[in-house]
Structures are given as C-alpha cells and as structure tokens.
C-alpha cells in the first residue's frame, strides 16, 4: 500500500497516511477538524531489501574464463608463445 502525505491548509498540520489506492482521499484534518486537509505531491520513498535479484545481481564483475593450456605444443597459444 502506498504512503500518502497530507497537509492542512488551515493549521499547517502534516502527516503521512498508509492507504489503498482505491481508498477515498482524506479531507478532514485530524488536528483542527476543518475540511482543508489535502494530499501533497511528493516523491515516492521506498527501499528494496532482502536477498532478491536486486540485491545480488550485477554487484561485481565476473572474472574472464582462463584460456585452456596448449594441447598441440606448436606454440600457437599464449603460454607457448611466451616461452
């Protein structure tokens, strides 16, 4: 469920409310009981936690595979060329 931020235009009271998207918008201020409580436009705040793909994937480079040793002995691989 999303968290919505509300503010009263009369008294300045501000509070976050956890609501379903289908719930009606709050209009009565819980502090002064006036009908001037309105939803504010704010950035969504969330944090991904746990051991899901977002916490483990792409967190470090993978090491390139080692080249296989020279099987022919003809000096065509990098280890034979170095000798």
Secondary structure, 3 states (H helix, E strand, C coil): CEEEEEEECCCCCEEEEEECCCCCCCCCCCCCCCCCEEECCCCCCCCCCCCCHHHHCCCCCCCCCCCCCCCCCCCCCHHHHHC
